[in-house]
Amino acid sequence: MLVVVIAGCEIGFWVVLAAGLLARYPLRMRRTGAALLLGVPLVDLVLLAATVIDLRSGATAGFPHGLAAAYLGYSVAFGHSMVRWADERFAHRFAGGPPPRRKPPHGWARTRYEWVEFGKAALATAIGCALLLAMIALVGDPDRTAALTGWTARLGLVLAVWSLWPITHTLWPSKPKEPEARGRPAQRARPR
C-alpha cells in the first residue's frame, strides 16, 4: 500500500507543480499559482504521515518504508531546483521570459555545477538517513526495522556513485569543442 502512496505522491508533485505554473502563467492568476506552488511540499508531508501511520499501526518496516525515506530526502533536497527548472521553462514559453538556464557545458563552471549537484545529493542522503534512523527509533523494535538499516547503505552507495561526476570533472575538466573549419577542407593535390 505504501508503494501506491509513494507513486501517488510523485504524481501529485508534478500535478500540483503543473497546476501552479498553469495558473501563474497562461491563466495569469499569480496569487493562485503562488499558493499552488507553495503546496508542492505538502505532498511530501502526506507521504511522511502515511509512513508514520503505517509504522505506528504495527507494520514491519520493509522496502517501501526505506523507499519513502529516500524519496523524501531527494524531494526535499532537489524539490526547489526542480520547481525553479519548471518555472523558468514556463516563464519563457508563456510569459516571454528569458531562455532557461542550461548547465554549463565545460570548464570550471561545469565542475562547480557538478559539485553543487553533489551537495544536493549529500543533503538528500543525510535527510533520508535521518528519516530512516527516526523510523527505527519510532518503532523501537530491531526485528521490525531490520530492512531500514540496509537502506542507509543503499543511500551511501548512491552518493558514492554520484561523487564520480564531480570528481571526474575536477580531475579532467571538459574543454570547449574545437570549432569546425568553415567550408570544406582544402584538398591536397595528388602527385601525377
N, C-alpha and C positions, 0 to 999 in steps of 0.2 A: 504493500500500500504506500509506503514511504517513497518508493521509486516513482510512483504515479504523481505524488506531491512534488517531487523534485522536477519531473518533466513539466508539470503544470506551472511551477514557479519560473522555469526557464521560458516557457511560452508566455507566461504572464509578464515577465520582464520586458520582452520585446513588444507585446501588445500595449502595455502601459506607455512604454517609450514612444512607440509609433503614434499612439493617440495623443500624447503630449506634443509631439512635433507637428502632427497634422493640425491640431488646434492652434498651435503657436504660429505656424507659417501659412499654409494655404487658407485656413479659416480665419486667420488674423485675430484670434482670441487669445491675446497674450497672457492674461491672468489665468485663464482656464488651462492653457498649455503649461504655464509655470507650475500650477497646482498639480497637474498630472505628472510632470517631471519630478516634482518633489515626492510623489507617491511611489516612484520606482523602488526606493529602498524598503518600502512596506512589504514588497513581495518577499524580500529576504526574511523579514520578521515572521511572515506566515510560515515559511519553511522552518525557521528556528522553533516557533511554537509547536508545529506539528511533530518535530523531532523530540522535543522535550516531553510533550504529552504522550508520545509513543513509549518513550523510555520510562516515564513515571507510571505508566499503566502496567508495567511489569514485562515489557518486551525484552528479549535478549538482543543486545546490540549486534548488528551484523553489517554486511556490506553497505546497505542503504544508509545507515546512520553515519558511517565513515564518509560515504559519498556526499551526504548532506553537509558535513563539516567542511569538506574540501570545496564544495560548491559555494558555500557561504564565504569562505576565505577568499576565493578568487573573485566572487561577485563584489565583495567589499573593496578589495584592492584594485580591481580593474573596472568597476562599475562607472566611476566618474569619467575615466578616459573613454569608455565606450559611449557614454551619453554625449560627451564632447565630440567624439568622432561622428556620431549620427547627426548631431546638431549642426556641425559645420557643413555636412553634405545637404541637409535640408535647407539651411540658410542660403547656400549657394544656388540650389535648384529652384527654390520657391520665393526667395526674398532678395535676390540679386547680390547676395553676399560674395565675399572673395572666394576664389577656388580653395577647396580644402587643403590643409597642410598634408604633405606626404612625409614619410620618414626619409631622413637624409640618405642619399644613395651611396655615399662613400666617405672616406676620410675620418677625421676625428669627430666630426659631427655625428656620423653613424655610430661610432664607438660609444659616444656619450648616450645616444639614444638607446643602444642595446643595454648599457648599464642601468639606465633609468627603468627600462622594462624589467630587467632582472631584479631591481629593487622592489618593484611591484610584486613580482613573483615571490620574493623573500617575505614580503609583508603578508601575502596570501597564505604562504606556508605557515608563518607564525600564527596568524589568525586561525587557520584550520587546526593546527596542533593545539592551540589554546582551547578551542571548542571541543576537541577530542578529549583533552585532559579534564575539561569541565564535565563532559558527559560521563567519563569514568568516575569522577568524584560524585556526581549526582546519583548515579546508580549505586555505587559503593559495594559492588559485588564483582570481584575479579572474574568469576566464571561467566557472568553475563556480559562482560565488556572486553573479553579477550580479543575479539575481532578488531576493536578500535585501536589497540596497541600497534597492530600491523599497519594501520593507516598512517601513523606518524612516519614509519619507514618509507611507505609509498610516496608521501608528500616530499620527504627528503630526497628520494631518488629523482622525482620530477624536477626538483630545484637543482640538483647536481647536473642533470642533463641540460637544463635551461642555462646553466652557467657557462656551457661550452660556447654559446653565441657571443657573449661579451668578451670572454677570454680570447676567442679566435679573432674578433675584431680589434682587440687591444694588441695582440702579438703580430697580426698581419692585417693592418688596416687596408681596406679596399681603396683602390685608386680609380680616378675617373677613367672611363674608356677613351682610348685614342680616337680622335675624330677621323672618320673615313676620308680618304683623299677625294676631292671633288672630281667628278667625272671619272673616266676610265683611266687606269694607269697607262703610262706610255709603254708602247710595245717595243721590245728590243728588235733591232734589225737583225735578220738572220744572215749568217755568212753564206756567200754563194760559192 
